[in-house]
Amino acid sequence: MLRIVVDATPVEPKPSGVGFYVANLIDELDKLQTVENFQLGVVYQPGLKNWLKRDFSFPENLKRYTKNFLMPLPVRISDLLINLEFKPSLSYFEKYFGTPNVLHGTNYSVYPCNNSLKVMNIYDLTFIKYPNYTDSVVKTYTKKVKRCLKWTDLILTISESSKRDIIEYLQVEPKKVYVTPLASRYRPNFLSKDIANDLEKKINYDFSKPYLLFVSTIEPRKNIISIIAAFDFLKKNYKIEHQLVLIGKKGWSYESIFATIENSPWKSEIHHLDYLSDELVALFYSKADVFVYPSHYEGFGLPVLEAMTLGAPVITSNTSSIPEVTGDAAILIDPDEPVQLAEAILKVISDFQLRQDLITKGRERAKLFSWERTAKETLNAYKSLF
């Protein structure tokens, strides 16, 4: 029987980003075990603070899996060991992985176990292609990834666009890169009318005014300044009645974005909402007149898929992975052209039939993506090694 161990270290109590992907992948692989005749285990590394306190407890949300392995080193130290040139120093820790046939490193690295085939996730290459869009931690990924490639048997990534980047920038053979797309956190009918009505009463926001919506981390790569420029243009030249709602945690280098909001003549109609529950974000998606996402570069573009799932018409970039996600179900624009973005917004809010067509196409397109599909394609990738 095939024994697989997946690194669950990125999974937090309220997972987002990589942790969100890993949590969903493990959940779906767990369901497939009996049918597909393989055994799943998860490995976890404690955070540095817990490690210093000698707290090696396994997280509650991972305890339900039957095969749990604890690696008694925090990521910071194992990354340090990975970056050292003396590989034999790492072999001592192999015993903490349960000697699987396949070890899956889920966050831009994989441990060099001698007795397992090694699979590593590389989601995108922002840190190589656009280093000015990355923070200090992500900037360290290049050395770590290149080191791990020396012993990695297979790379998983989340789009054909990222696969092309990995082949080009890391000189990896195409047959070593396997694409397993992501899926939305939402189902099509995630919110019933009753739940939506209750949520509206709980949040201090006036939904009677139409709005344009953006959802993601507030950081330069997401090109939010272009959204504000397009919004200002439409307010000034077409007197649109819409508000602009930006939902997301502050990332890195967000100061210029908030300065741009502050300098807008319509700043009172631009609303930044910090981290919200999945239900509240879904409410904003479902009531938006347009979802705008002119990101410069994406490994996948999950907010675009979420918006389509919940019936928001989408305007997004014609770059990187995004056209793979949208197909013909969105209006694609050049992210470097704010006026093009503004014209597309005007078209959607002025043309009821176009808006309905985008909603219908978006919902249909979103049905192609599911976490079950992600898990099955990941399992196929594992099996391709044998």
Secondary structure, 3 states (H helix, E strand, C coil): CEEEEEECCCCCCCCCCHHHHHHHHHHHHHHHHHHHCEEEEEEECCCHHHHHCCCCCCCHHHCCCCEEEECCCCHHHHHHHHHCCCHHHHHHHHHHHCCCCEEEECCCCCCCCCCCEEEEECCCCHHHHCHHHCCCCHHHHHHHHHHHCCCCCEEEECCHHHHHHHHHHHCCCHHHEEECCCCCCCCCCCCCHHHHHHHHHHCCCCCCCCEEEEECCECHHHCHHHHHHHHHHHHHHHCCCCEEEEECCECCCCHHHHHHHHHCCCHHHEEEECCCCHHHHHHHHHHCCEEEECCCCCCCCHHHHHHHHCCCCEEEECCCCHHHHHCCCCEEECCCCHHHHHHHHHHHHHCHHHHHHHHHHHHHHHCCCCHHHHHHHHHHHHHCCC
